[in-house]
Amino acid sequence: KHIKEHPVILVGEMWFGLIEWMKESMLSRGLVSEPDLHVVTIVRSGAEAMPVISEAFEKFKKEKANGNQSGSGLRGA
């Protein structure tokens, strides 16, 4: 991998259709992989996004403290 992975947080219920379309259309054609979809988390509000952000930040801090520069912060959709 060439870039650090960070969570992609989509706020609102309208995103569920996009993810289903990505699974049906893009995943089946090999345009994305299953792990690509695990980067995306859909939440209904900013308050629901905070635990996702906090988890990714804590993971980043631990990796930085351990000298690991690969970064992750992934959480499945």
Disulfide bonds with the S-S distance in Angstrom:
none
